[in-house]
Each structure stands twice: as C-alpha cells, then as structure tokens.
C-alpha cells in the first residue's frame, strides 16, 4: 500500500459587513487536540476537489458561505501537524455574516490584523498568517 501525507485545506476568511467594511479574519478555538487557536480547515474527502473541501469545511466550522479569492500556498513540512504528516492547501476567502462555531470549532473569534494572537496558534498557522500579512 502506498503511503502519502494526509491532504487538508485551510482558509483565511476575511470577514466583511454588508457595506464592504472589513471586520477582520476568523480564527477558531479547536474542540479537539491539539487544542488552541487555528485557521478553520479540515481534510479533503476521497472524490472531492480541494476547492470543494475548502468551501465545505469553512461552512462546517464557521457556518459561513465563503468565496475563494486566491490560493495562498501549499504547506507541507512533515512536522506541521503533531498528529501525522499533512499537506495543506491554504486559500484566502471572503465572507459576510455572523460566524457561528460548529463541528470541530469550540468557539469563533474575529480579529483585526493588528491584534492577531500569533503566539497562540497551533500547527504552523503562525507561519501561514505571517505569509498572508506579508502579501497585503
């Protein structure tokens, strides 16, 4: 049997109000180990595109319908996830509405770009957010 890394998706959700005012980006408090703050995300199912998985996972964890704006990068360091080797496709998305913690999200937070708690992020999400901020 061939072994490969688990494929996941993560979404940097830029949240806006109905008048196009930027409210911040969404982080979740994880319900499961490893505990801490994270970018919403999850695993790609067999037979599913990464784009569909991203939209599905964002809906499952935040209750928001997102629109993909861009592919940020692929993160594949074998040590990025303490559970096992994962490779994550990270997208930047846009959404409107009030997020609600669902599925693997214990709680939802909206952070403006100046107050992101980078030191509390799990996995390699600090690196992902720092890359996002560099591209602004």
C-alpha positions in Angstrom: 0.0 0.0 0.0 1.3 3.5 -0.9 1.6 5.9 2.0 1.2 9.6 1.4 0.6 12.7 3.6 -3.0 13.5 4.6 -4.4 16.2 2.4 -6.0 19.1 4.1 -7.3 22.6 3.4 -7.2 25.8 5.5 -9.0 29.1 4.9 -8.0 32.5 5.9 -11.5 34.0 6.0 -11.7 37.8 5.5 -15.0 38.8 7.1 -16.9 41.9 5.8 -20.2 43.5 6.8 -22.9 44.3 4.2 -21.4 47.7 3.4 -18.0 46.1 2.5 -16.3 47.2 5.7 -13.5 44.7 6.7 -14.3 43.2 10.1 -11.2 41.0 10.5 -10.2 37.4 9.9 -11.7 34.4 11.6 -9.8 32.1 14.0 -11.4 29.1 15.8 -10.7 27.6 19.2 -10.2 23.9 18.4 -12.6 21.5 20.0 -10.1 18.6 19.6 -6.4 18.0 20.1 -4.2 19.8 19.5 -6.0 22.5 21.5 -5.5 26.2 20.7 -6.4 28.7 18.1 -6.3 27.8 14.4 -7.4 28.9 11.0 -10.5 27.0 10.1 -9.8 23.9 8.0 -10.0 20.2 7.6 -9.4 17.2 5.5 -10.2 16.6 1.8 -12.6 13.6 1.3 -12.0 11.0 -1.3 -13.6 12.1 -4.6 -13.6 15.8 -3.5 -11.7 18.7 -5.0 -9.6 20.8 -2.7 -11.8 23.8 -3.6 -15.0 22.0 -2.7 -13.4 20.7 0.5 -12.4 24.3 1.5 -15.9 25.6 1.0 -17.4 22.7 2.8 -15.0 22.9 5.8 -15.5 26.6 6.2 -19.3 26.1 6.2 -19.0 23.2 8.7 -16.8 25.1 11.1 -18.0 28.7 10.9 -21.5 28.4 9.3 -20.3 30.9 6.6 -20.5 30.6 2.9 -17.1 31.7 1.6 -15.9 32.8 -1.8 -12.4 31.8 -2.7 -10.3 34.8 -3.6 -6.9 33.2 -4.1 -4.6 30.3 -3.4 -2.1 31.4 -0.8 0.3 28.5 -0.8 0.7 24.8 0.0 2.3 24.0 3.4 3.8 20.5 3.6 6.5 20.5 6.3 6.3 16.9 7.7 6.3 18.3 11.2 3.5 20.9 10.7 0.9 18.7 12.4 1.9 16.8 15.6 -0.7 14.0 14.8 0.7 12.9 11.5 2.2 14.2 8.2 -0.3 16.5 6.4 0.0 18.8 3.4 -2.4 21.7 3.5 -3.7 23.8 0.6 -4.3 27.3 2.0 -6.8 29.7 0.4 -7.7 33.3 1.1 -11.5 33.7 1.2 -14.1 36.4 1.6 -17.4 36.0 3.6 -20.3 38.0 5.0 -22.5 37.4 8.0 -22.1 36.3 11.6 -19.9 33.2 12.1 -21.1 30.5 14.5 -18.9 27.8 16.0 -19.8 24.4 14.6 -18.3 20.9 14.1 -14.7 21.0 15.3 -14.8 24.6 16.3 -15.4 25.2 20.0 -15.5 29.0 19.7 -15.1 31.6 16.9 -13.1 34.8 17.1 -12.9 37.7 14.7 -9.5 39.5 14.9 -8.4 42.7 13.3 -5.0 42.4 11.6 -3.3 44.3 14.4 -4.4 42.1 17.3 -3.9 38.6 15.9 -2.7 36.3 18.8 0.1 34.7 16.7 1.7 33.1 19.7 -1.5 31.1 20.5 -1.8 29.5 17.1 -1.4 25.7 16.7 0.2 23.8 13.8 2.1 26.1 11.5 -0.7 28.6 11.4 1.5 31.4 12.7 3.7 31.0 9.6 0.6 30.9 7.4 -0.8 34.1 8.9 2.6 35.8 8.7 2.8 34.9 5.0 -0.7 36.3 4.5 0.2 39.6 6.2 3.3 39.9 4.0 1.2 39.7 0.9 -1.1 42.6 1.9 
